[in-house]
Amino acid sequence: MSKAVTIRVPDELHAQLQERAEAEGTTVTALITEAARNALRDPRLEGAAETFRKFVKDNADAFDAAFPDDAPARPDAAEGPGRAA
């Protein structure tokens, strides 16, 4: 179930929201709902994706050595077991 929430925004902001919603094939309500969800995200997760990417990058060679048959293709690596040509 959902609840109706009424907010007032300046005309210019409303026009920008309508433009964006149209460009993305969605509604102003959907844009505002997503913005509200984003505002409530756990702040501890900020930067988590970047931290994970850095960890994978920093440790990729060790994982590849430990699991050579499962090593994914990496454009920055030479050919070897599990690597695409």
SULGI-V188319 format. One record per pair of residues at least 4 apart in sequence whose C-alpha atoms are under 6 Angstrom apart, sorted by the first residue. I is the first residue (numbers start at 1). GAP is how many residues later the second one is. D is the distance in whole Angstrom. If there is no record, write none. Layout:
BEGIN
i = [I/I]
gap = [GAP/GAP]
d = [D/D]
END
This chain:
BEGIN
i = [17/17/18/21/21/21/21/29/54/56/63/64/64/68/69/70/71/72/73/73/79]
gap = [4/11/10/4/5/6/7/4/4/4/4/4/7/13/13/12/11/11/10/11/4]
d = [6/6/6/6/5/5/6/6/6/5/6/5/5/6/5/6/5/6/4/5/6]
END
